[in-house]
Structure formats: C-alpha cells, structure tokens
C-alpha cells in the first residue's frame, strides 16, 4: 500500500511542480513546532510537515532526481529562523550538489513530501523509499518512530 502511495505521488508530481517549487523556494525560512497525530513535530513557517531521510549521512543530502521530486528539499536563500519551541542551535543549512542551501535540524537535511497538500498533513510518516525511511522529527531532533 505504501509503495502504491509512493508511485501515485510521483505520478502527480508533474502536476504539482508549481506547489513543490513554491514550497521549496518559500521566502518563509522559519522552522516551527506544531501538534500532529505524531505529537509535536517540526513544520515550516506555513505549517507544512518536515521530514528526515534515514539514508542521508549527517549534514549531507543524498536525495536527488526522482527522490527529490517525491520529497522536495526545504530550500532557503539564507539562514533559517527558529520559531518558538525550536532549538536555534540545532538549526542550520547544508549545500546541495547544485549549490542551493537546504535546511537541516540536528544535522539532518529536511524535506517536504509532495503528497502533503495542505498545512498540518503528515501523509508519509515512516515510509521506506529510495533506500531509507522518511520520518518526521521532534523539537529535540529525534526521529519519530
């Protein structure tokens, strides 16, 4: 079922490129903590869930191509801002292979899921794809398992 969800999501990615582009190039470079069905987890300033990829080594993204189409990186042009509940010392960036800056938390690059269409949705928690698991994070930087 999860694999089918992934394939459907990638298929609609072409029609959602505008949504993904707006999400990844958002001028709102804020990370915040909000309640969800998984407890209090990280979201961007617009309320979209942020995911970590377990295959990423500390501080570096290995998600490219089809992977980055399904899970667009959370990109910023400068230093991200920590909202209430977020530990600013754990917030940072990493340079992607194309030179763009991706937000990190506790050393983990952060991503969106293309299927999360509205603020507050968390539709791809603990899904295995592209050689790792996609997992939301708590404010202390721990993965929600």
VORO-672634 format. One record per residue: residue number from 1; chain; z, x, y of N, C-alpha, C in turn. Coordinates in nm, 3 decimals. Atoms other than C-alpha are relative to their C-alpha. Example, Ala and Ser with C-alpha at 12.3 -4.5 7.8 and 13.67 -1.06 7.14 Angstrom:
<sites>
+------+-------+---------+---------+---------+---------+---------+---------+---------+---------+---------+
| resi | chain |    n.pz |    n.px |    n.py |   ca.pz |   ca.px |   ca.py |    c.pz |    c.px |    c.py |
+------+-------+---------+---------+---------+---------+---------+---------+---------+---------+---------+
|    1 |     A |   0.000 |   0.089 |  -0.119 |   0.780 |   1.230 |  -0.450 |   0.000 |   0.090 |   0.120 |
|    2 |     A |  -0.006 |  -0.082 |  -0.119 |   0.714 |   1.367 |  -0.106 |   0.073 |  -0.077 |   0.109 |
+------+-------+---------+---------+---------+---------+---------+---------+---------+---------+---------+
</sites>
This chain:
<sites>
+------+-------+---------+---------+---------+---------+---------+---------+---------+---------+---------+
| resi | chain |    n.pz |    n.px |    n.py |   ca.pz |   ca.px |   ca.py |    c.pz |    c.px |    c.py |
+------+-------+---------+---------+---------+---------+---------+---------+---------+---------+---------+
|    1 |     A |   0.000 |   0.082 |  -0.119 |   0.000 |   0.000 |   0.000 |   0.000 |   0.087 |   0.126 |
|    2 |     A |  -0.005 |  -0.088 |  -0.117 |   0.087 |   0.279 |   0.242 |  -0.131 |   0.073 |   0.019 |
|    3 |     A |   0.129 |  -0.067 |  -0.010 |  -0.237 |   0.459 |   0.161 |  -0.103 |  -0.095 |   0.058 |
|    4 |     A |   0.093 |   0.100 |  -0.053 |  -0.430 |   0.139 |   0.228 |   0.024 |  -0.019 |   0.150 |
|    5 |     A |  -0.035 |   0.013 |  -0.141 |  -0.245 |   0.101 |   0.560 |  -0.056 |   0.118 |   0.079 |
|    6 |     A |   0.052 |  -0.120 |  -0.065 |  -0.340 |   0.458 |   0.649 |  -0.151 |  -0.008 |   0.017 |
|    7 |     A |   0.146 |   0.006 |  -0.006 |  -0.708 |   0.407 |   0.566 |  -0.048 |  -0.106 |   0.098 |
|    8 |     A |   0.035 |   0.104 |  -0.096 |  -0.727 |   0.083 |   0.761 |   0.025 |   0.049 |   0.142 |
|    9 |     A |  -0.034 |  -0.050 |  -0.133 |  -0.557 |   0.250 |   1.055 |  -0.102 |   0.102 |   0.049 |
|   10 |     A |   0.100 |  -0.099 |  -0.040 |  -0.804 |   0.538 |   1.057 |  -0.132 |  -0.070 |   0.032 |
|   11 |     A |   0.124 |   0.073 |  -0.025 |  -1.092 |   0.291 |   1.039 |   0.001 |  -0.066 |   0.137 |
|   12 |     A |  -0.007 |   0.064 |  -0.132 |  -0.969 |   0.110 |   1.350 |   0.019 |   0.103 |   0.111 |
|   13 |     A |  -0.023 |  -0.104 |  -0.102 |  -0.907 |   0.440 |   1.527 |  -0.117 |   0.011 |   0.096 |
|   14 |     A |   0.116 |  -0.009 |  -0.089 |  -1.260 |   0.443 |   1.662 |   0.005 |  -0.106 |   0.109 |
|   15 |     A |  -0.009 |   0.104 |  -0.101 |  -1.199 |   0.114 |   1.837 |   0.124 |   0.016 |   0.086 |
|   16 |     A |  -0.124 |  -0.018 |  -0.074 |  -0.860 |   0.232 |   1.956 |   0.005 |   0.131 |   0.076 |
|   17 |     A |   0.002 |  -0.130 |  -0.066 |  -0.969 |   0.563 |   2.108 |   0.054 |  -0.012 |   0.142 |
|   18 |     A |  -0.051 |   0.020 |  -0.135 |  -0.900 |   0.426 |   2.456 |   0.150 |  -0.012 |   0.003 |
|   19 |     A |  -0.145 |   0.015 |   0.008 |  -0.547 |   0.327 |   2.356 |   0.064 |   0.134 |  -0.029 |
|   20 |     A |  -0.057 |  -0.130 |   0.036 |  -0.480 |   0.665 |   2.194 |  -0.012 |   0.097 |   0.116 |
|   21 |     A |   0.019 |  -0.090 |  -0.111 |  -0.625 |   0.850 |   2.488 |   0.099 |  -0.028 |   0.112 |
|   22 |     A |  -0.096 |   0.037 |  -0.103 |  -0.410 |   0.658 |   2.733 |   0.140 |   0.042 |  -0.040 |
|   23 |     A |  -0.134 |  -0.036 |   0.046 |  -0.105 |   0.722 |   2.518 |   0.022 |   0.151 |   0.006 |
|   24 |     A |  -0.019 |  -0.144 |   0.004 |  -0.161 |   1.095 |   2.476 |  -0.012 |   0.065 |   0.136 |
|   25 |     A |   0.017 |  -0.058 |  -0.132 |  -0.261 |   1.157 |   2.836 |   0.083 |  -0.073 |   0.105 |
|   26 |     A |  -0.084 |   0.076 |  -0.090 |   0.006 |   0.938 |   2.985 |   0.066 |   0.090 |   0.103 |
|   27 |     A |  -0.068 |  -0.077 |  -0.104 |   0.143 |   1.057 |   3.316 |   0.151 |  -0.011 |  -0.015 |
|   28 |     A |  -0.144 |   0.016 |   0.025 |   0.482 |   0.939 |   3.192 |   0.042 |   0.097 |  -0.110 |
|   29 |     A |  -0.036 |  -0.104 |   0.097 |   0.609 |   1.251 |   3.024 |   0.148 |  -0.006 |  -0.033 |
|   30 |     A |  -0.142 |   0.019 |   0.026 |   0.953 |   1.105 |   2.954 |   0.024 |  -0.029 |  -0.147 |
|   31 |     A |  -0.046 |   0.032 |   0.134 |   1.131 |   1.101 |   2.620 |   0.132 |  -0.073 |   0.017 |
|   32 |     A |  -0.120 |   0.083 |  -0.012 |   1.396 |   0.833 |   2.579 |   0.050 |  -0.039 |  -0.139 |
|   33 |     A |  -0.058 |   0.048 |   0.125 |   1.620 |   0.686 |   2.309 |   0.016 |  -0.151 |   0.011 |
|   34 |     A |  -0.011 |   0.146 |   0.002 |   1.600 |   0.319 |   2.215 |   0.038 |  -0.045 |  -0.141 |
|   35 |     A |  -0.034 |   0.059 |   0.130 |   1.721 |   0.093 |   1.937 |  -0.126 |  -0.045 |  -0.073 |
|   36 |     A |   0.110 |   0.044 |   0.086 |   1.490 |   0.016 |   1.646 |   0.061 |  -0.046 |  -0.133 |
|   37 |     A |  -0.048 |   0.037 |   0.132 |   1.515 |  -0.109 |   1.289 |   0.052 |   0.123 |  -0.077 |
|   38 |     A |  -0.047 |  -0.125 |   0.061 |   1.586 |   0.258 |   1.202 |   0.116 |   0.060 |   0.078 |
|   39 |     A |  -0.109 |  -0.049 |  -0.085 |   1.871 |   0.289 |   1.451 |  -0.056 |   0.049 |   0.133 |
|   40 |     A |   0.043 |  -0.053 |  -0.130 |   1.848 |   0.471 |   1.783 |  -0.087 |   0.123 |  -0.024 |
|   41 |     A |   0.098 |  -0.106 |   0.024 |   1.538 |   0.690 |   1.780 |  -0.075 |   0.033 |   0.129 |
|   42 |     A |   0.076 |  -0.045 |  -0.116 |   1.303 |   0.873 |   2.018 |  -0.125 |  -0.086 |   0.025 |
|   43 |     A |   0.119 |   0.070 |  -0.047 |   1.037 |   0.689 |   2.219 |  -0.050 |   0.073 |   0.123 |
|   44 |     A |   0.048 |  -0.053 |  -0.127 |   0.813 |   0.789 |   2.506 |   0.048 |  -0.093 |   0.112 |
|   45 |     A |  -0.045 |   0.078 |  -0.114 |   0.873 |   0.651 |   2.856 |  -0.057 |  -0.140 |   0.007 |
|   46 |     A |   0.059 |   0.134 |   0.005 |   0.650 |   0.350 |   2.782 |   0.058 |  -0.083 |  -0.113 |
|   47 |     A |  -0.062 |   0.073 |   0.111 |   0.853 |   0.256 |   2.472 |  -0.072 |   0.013 |  -0.132 |
|   48 |     A |   0.070 |  -0.021 |   0.127 |   0.617 |   0.387 |   2.201 |   0.075 |   0.103 |  -0.084 |
|   49 |     A |  -0.073 |  -0.086 |   0.093 |   0.780 |   0.545 |   1.894 |  -0.066 |   0.137 |  -0.012 |
|   50 |     A |   0.046 |  -0.137 |   0.018 |   0.751 |   0.921 |   1.846 |   0.036 |   0.046 |  -0.141 |
|   51 |     A |  -0.014 |  -0.044 |   0.139 |   0.707 |   1.076 |   1.501 |  -0.007 |   0.153 |  -0.010 |
|   52 |     A |   0.012 |  -0.141 |   0.037 |   0.751 |   1.422 |   1.349 |  -0.077 |   0.007 |  -0.132 |
|   53 |     A |   0.077 |  -0.025 |   0.122 |   0.530 |   1.567 |   1.072 |   0.069 |   0.110 |  -0.076 |
|   54 |     A |  -0.079 |  -0.099 |   0.075 |   0.722 |   1.748 |   0.799 |  -0.080 |   0.123 |  -0.038 |
|   55 |     A |   0.081 |  -0.118 |   0.034 |   0.430 |   1.982 |   0.732 |  -0.008 |   0.102 |   0.114 |
|   56 |     A |   0.003 |  -0.092 |  -0.114 |   0.449 |   2.132 |   1.083 |   0.107 |   0.106 |  -0.014 |
|   57 |     A |  -0.104 |  -0.103 |  -0.009 |   0.623 |   2.468 |   1.095 |   0.069 |  -0.014 |   0.135 |
|   58 |     A |  -0.076 |   0.012 |  -0.125 |   0.889 |   2.493 |   1.368 |  -0.084 |   0.044 |   0.120 |
|   59 |     A |   0.064 |  -0.035 |  -0.125 |   0.730 |   2.481 |   1.712 |  -0.151 |   0.006 |   0.000 |
|   60 |     A |   0.146 |  -0.009 |   0.006 |   0.367 |   2.452 |   1.598 |  -0.057 |  -0.119 |  -0.076 |
|   61 |     A |   0.066 |   0.114 |   0.063 |   0.134 |   2.164 |   1.511 |  -0.113 |   0.047 |  -0.091 |
|   62 |     A |   0.112 |  -0.026 |   0.091 |  -0.097 |   2.179 |   1.210 |  -0.086 |  -0.125 |  -0.017 |
|   63 |     A |   0.072 |   0.128 |   0.007 |  -0.224 |   1.821 |   1.259 |  -0.120 |   0.004 |   0.094 |
|   64 |     A |   0.126 |  -0.004 |  -0.076 |  -0.589 |   1.832 |   1.369 |  -0.100 |  -0.095 |  -0.065 |
|   65 |     A |   0.108 |   0.081 |   0.057 |  -0.909 |   1.634 |   1.312 |   0.043 |  -0.141 |  -0.033 |
|   66 |     A |  -0.035 |   0.136 |   0.044 |  -0.859 |   1.314 |   1.112 |   0.150 |  -0.025 |   0.010 |
|   67 |     A |  -0.146 |   0.012 |  -0.012 |  -0.485 |   1.379 |   1.111 |   0.037 |  -0.039 |   0.143 |
|   68 |     A |  -0.032 |   0.028 |  -0.140 |  -0.470 |   1.383 |   1.492 |  -0.064 |  -0.129 |   0.049 |
|   69 |     A |   0.055 |   0.132 |  -0.033 |  -0.687 |   1.070 |   1.502 |   0.099 |  -0.109 |  -0.040 |
|   70 |     A |  -0.097 |   0.099 |   0.047 |  -0.431 |   0.875 |   1.297 |   0.136 |   0.016 |   0.070 |
|   71 |     A |  -0.126 |  -0.030 |  -0.068 |  -0.130 |   1.044 |   1.465 |  -0.028 |   0.087 |   0.122 |
|   72 |     A |   0.030 |  -0.079 |  -0.120 |  -0.230 |   1.149 |   1.817 |   0.123 |   0.075 |   0.050 |
|   73 |     A |  -0.113 |  -0.076 |  -0.054 |  -0.011 |   1.425 |   1.959 |   0.045 |  -0.057 |   0.135 |
|   74 |     A |  -0.055 |   0.041 |  -0.129 |   0.216 |   1.340 |   2.252 |  -0.025 |   0.115 |   0.096 |
|   75 |     A |   0.043 |  -0.106 |  -0.089 |   0.045 |   1.548 |   2.520 |   0.051 |  -0.021 |   0.142 |
|   76 |     A |  -0.045 |   0.003 |  -0.139 |   0.169 |   1.634 |   2.868 |  -0.072 |   0.111 |   0.076 |
|   77 |     A |   0.061 |  -0.104 |  -0.084 |   0.042 |   1.839 |   3.159 |   0.105 |   0.099 |   0.051 |
|   78 |     A |  -0.109 |  -0.087 |  -0.046 |   0.382 |   1.989 |   3.245 |   0.123 |  -0.021 |  -0.085 |
|   79 |     A |  -0.126 |   0.011 |   0.075 |   0.744 |   1.992 |   3.139 |   0.038 |  -0.147 |  -0.019 |
|   80 |     A |  -0.043 |   0.138 |   0.023 |   0.855 |   1.665 |   2.973 |   0.141 |  -0.022 |   0.056 |
|   81 |     A |  -0.131 |   0.037 |  -0.055 |   1.156 |   1.480 |   3.115 |   0.085 |  -0.070 |  -0.104 |
|   82 |     A |  -0.095 |   0.063 |   0.091 |   1.466 |   1.375 |   2.921 |   0.065 |  -0.118 |   0.070 |
|   83 |     A |  -0.068 |   0.118 |  -0.051 |   1.590 |   1.021 |   2.981 |   0.141 |  -0.003 |  -0.059 |
|   84 |     A |  -0.138 |   0.014 |   0.050 |   1.947 |   0.907 |   2.912 |   0.001 |  -0.002 |  -0.152 |
|   85 |     A |  -0.013 |  -0.005 |   0.145 |   2.052 |   0.984 |   2.556 |  -0.079 |   0.111 |  -0.066 |
|   86 |     A |   0.083 |  -0.108 |   0.054 |   1.804 |   1.269 |   2.512 |   0.059 |   0.134 |   0.045 |
|   87 |     A |  -0.053 |  -0.132 |  -0.030 |   1.931 |   1.627 |   2.494 |  -0.112 |   0.085 |   0.060 |
|   88 |     A |   0.108 |  -0.072 |  -0.068 |   1.716 |   1.808 |   2.753 |  -0.020 |   0.141 |  -0.055 |
|   89 |     A |   0.015 |  -0.135 |   0.054 |   1.786 |   2.145 |   2.588 |  -0.082 |   0.001 |  -0.129 |
|   90 |     A |   0.081 |   0.008 |   0.122 |   1.606 |   2.022 |   2.273 |  -0.144 |  -0.040 |   0.029 |
|   91 |     A |   0.131 |   0.046 |  -0.040 |   1.302 |   1.902 |   2.466 |  -0.085 |   0.117 |   0.048 |
|   92 |     A |   0.088 |  -0.110 |  -0.040 |   1.006 |   2.138 |   2.506 |  -0.145 |  -0.033 |  -0.025 |
|   93 |     A |   0.142 |   0.017 |   0.028 |   0.636 |   2.191 |   2.451 |  -0.048 |   0.114 |  -0.089 |
|   94 |     A |   0.070 |  -0.103 |   0.075 |   0.405 |   2.384 |   2.223 |  -0.147 |  -0.009 |   0.037 |
|   95 |     A |   0.142 |  -0.001 |  -0.034 |   0.049 |   2.489 |   2.294 |  -0.080 |  -0.024 |  -0.128 |
|   96 |     A |   0.088 |   0.031 |   0.113 |  -0.206 |   2.333 |   2.058 |  -0.116 |   0.099 |  -0.004 |
|   97 |     A |   0.113 |  -0.092 |   0.016 |  -0.509 |   2.524 |   1.929 |  -0.103 |  -0.016 |   0.112 |
|   98 |     A |   0.096 |   0.023 |  -0.109 |  -0.719 |   2.363 |   2.206 |   0.059 |   0.030 |   0.138 |
|   99 |     A |  -0.063 |  -0.038 |  -0.126 |  -0.474 |   2.481 |   2.475 |   0.083 |  -0.108 |   0.067 |
|  100 |     A |  -0.078 |   0.108 |  -0.060 |  -0.320 |   2.141 |   2.552 |   0.147 |   0.011 |  -0.042 |
|  101 |     A |  -0.143 |  -0.005 |   0.027 |   0.059 |   2.101 |   2.567 |   0.047 |  -0.125 |  -0.074 |
|  102 |     A |  -0.056 |   0.108 |   0.080 |   0.232 |   1.889 |   2.303 |   0.151 |   0.004 |   0.012 |
|  103 |     A |  -0.145 |   0.010 |  -0.013 |   0.589 |   1.768 |   2.348 |   0.065 |   0.031 |  -0.135 |
|  104 |     A |  -0.082 |  -0.028 |   0.118 |   0.847 |   1.900 |   2.100 |   0.142 |  -0.047 |   0.024 |
|  105 |     A |  -0.143 |   0.032 |  -0.007 |   1.202 |   1.792 |   2.022 |   0.067 |   0.069 |  -0.117 |
|  106 |     A |  -0.070 |  -0.079 |   0.102 |   1.441 |   2.017 |   1.833 |  -0.101 |   0.088 |  -0.074 |
|  107 |     A |   0.101 |  -0.087 |   0.058 |   1.136 |   2.239 |   1.773 |  -0.110 |  -0.071 |  -0.075 |
|  108 |     A |   0.100 |   0.076 |   0.075 |   0.931 |   1.960 |   1.612 |  -0.102 |  -0.063 |   0.095 |
|  109 |     A |   0.102 |   0.067 |  -0.080 |   0.597 |   1.859 |   1.766 |   0.007 |  -0.152 |  -0.021 |
|  110 |     A |  -0.010 |   0.146 |   0.004 |   0.590 |   1.485 |   1.847 |  -0.137 |  -0.065 |   0.005 |
|  111 |     A |   0.125 |   0.073 |   0.014 |   0.317 |   1.234 |   1.768 |   0.023 |  -0.150 |   0.016 |
|  112 |     A |   0.004 |   0.145 |   0.007 |   0.227 |   0.869 |   1.805 |  -0.065 |  -0.038 |  -0.133 |
|  113 |     A |   0.077 |   0.053 |   0.111 |   0.098 |   0.651 |   1.522 |  -0.099 |  -0.100 |   0.059 |
|  114 |     A |   0.106 |   0.081 |  -0.059 |  -0.235 |   0.485 |   1.608 |   0.019 |  -0.149 |  -0.027 |
|  115 |     A |  -0.023 |   0.141 |   0.034 |  -0.124 |   0.160 |   1.441 |   0.111 |  -0.066 |   0.080 |
|  116 |     A |  -0.105 |   0.056 |  -0.085 |   0.177 |   0.116 |   1.671 |  -0.068 |  -0.044 |   0.130 |
|  117 |     A |   0.080 |   0.053 |  -0.110 |   0.003 |  -0.109 |   1.925 |   0.082 |  -0.045 |   0.121 |
|  118 |     A |  -0.081 |   0.046 |  -0.113 |   0.295 |  -0.222 |   2.140 |   0.134 |   0.071 |   0.000 |
|  119 |     A |  -0.130 |  -0.067 |  -0.009 |   0.623 |  -0.078 |   2.263 |   0.099 |  -0.056 |  -0.102 |
|  120 |     A |  -0.103 |   0.038 |   0.096 |   0.902 |  -0.081 |   2.007 |  -0.045 |  -0.004 |  -0.144 |
|  121 |     A |   0.048 |   0.004 |   0.138 |   0.678 |  -0.090 |   1.698 |   0.022 |   0.134 |  -0.069 |
|  122 |     A |  -0.013 |  -0.119 |   0.085 |   0.753 |   0.157 |   1.417 |  -0.061 |  -0.040 |  -0.134 |
|  123 |     A |   0.071 |   0.049 |   0.118 |   0.490 |   0.087 |   1.151 |  -0.029 |   0.106 |  -0.105 |
|  124 |     A |   0.039 |  -0.103 |   0.095 |   0.454 |   0.421 |   0.977 |   0.114 |   0.097 |  -0.031 |
|  125 |     A |  -0.117 |  -0.083 |   0.029 |   0.805 |   0.550 |   0.906 |  -0.001 |   0.048 |  -0.145 |
|  126 |     A |  -0.012 |  -0.064 |   0.130 |   0.838 |   0.792 |   0.612 |  -0.123 |  -0.022 |  -0.089 |
|  127 |     A |   0.127 |   0.013 |   0.071 |   0.471 |   0.767 |   0.512 |  -0.053 |   0.139 |  -0.030 |
|  128 |     A |   0.058 |  -0.129 |   0.038 |   0.315 |   1.056 |   0.321 |  -0.150 |  -0.003 |   0.024 |
|  129 |     A |   0.143 |  -0.012 |  -0.028 |  -0.026 |   1.161 |   0.451 |  -0.027 |   0.139 |   0.057 |
|  130 |     A |   0.044 |  -0.132 |  -0.048 |  -0.214 |   1.485 |   0.527 |   0.097 |   0.111 |  -0.042 |
|  131 |     A |  -0.083 |  -0.105 |   0.056 |   0.024 |   1.687 |   0.312 |   0.145 |   0.003 |   0.045 |
|  132 |     A |  -0.140 |   0.005 |  -0.044 |   0.353 |   1.582 |   0.471 |   0.042 |  -0.142 |   0.027 |
|  133 |     A |  -0.050 |   0.132 |  -0.033 |   0.569 |   1.290 |   0.574 |   0.009 |  -0.016 |   0.151 |
|  134 |     A |  -0.009 |   0.038 |  -0.142 |   0.569 |   1.113 |   0.912 |   0.129 |  -0.075 |   0.017 |
|  135 |     A |  -0.136 |   0.051 |  -0.008 |   0.923 |   1.041 |   1.021 |   0.045 |  -0.004 |   0.146 |
|  136 |     A |  -0.057 |   0.011 |  -0.135 |   1.094 |   0.917 |   1.339 |   0.125 |   0.087 |   0.008 |
|  137 |     A |  -0.115 |  -0.090 |  -0.024 |   1.375 |   1.124 |   1.494 |   0.111 |  -0.067 |   0.078 |
|  138 |     A |  -0.117 |   0.044 |  -0.076 |   1.725 |   1.056 |   1.620 |   0.016 |   0.092 |   0.121 |
|  139 |     A |  -0.025 |  -0.079 |  -0.122 |   1.853 |   1.188 |   1.955 |   0.057 |   0.137 |  -0.031 |
|  140 |     A |  -0.055 |  -0.131 |   0.036 |   2.031 |   1.472 |   1.773 |  -0.107 |   0.092 |  -0.063 |
|  141 |     A |   0.110 |  -0.080 |   0.055 |   1.690 |   1.594 |   1.645 |  -0.018 |  -0.014 |  -0.150 |
|  142 |     A |   0.013 |   0.018 |   0.145 |   1.747 |   1.488 |   1.284 |  -0.105 |  -0.105 |  -0.035 |
|  143 |     A |   0.099 |   0.096 |   0.050 |   1.473 |   1.310 |   1.091 |   0.073 |  -0.118 |  -0.062 |
|  144 |     A |  -0.057 |   0.121 |   0.059 |   1.546 |   0.952 |   0.984 |  -0.060 |  -0.013 |  -0.140 |
|  145 |     A |   0.050 |   0.006 |   0.139 |   1.515 |   0.950 |   0.603 |   0.036 |  -0.131 |  -0.065 |
+------+-------+---------+---------+---------+---------+---------+---------+---------+---------+---------+
</sites>
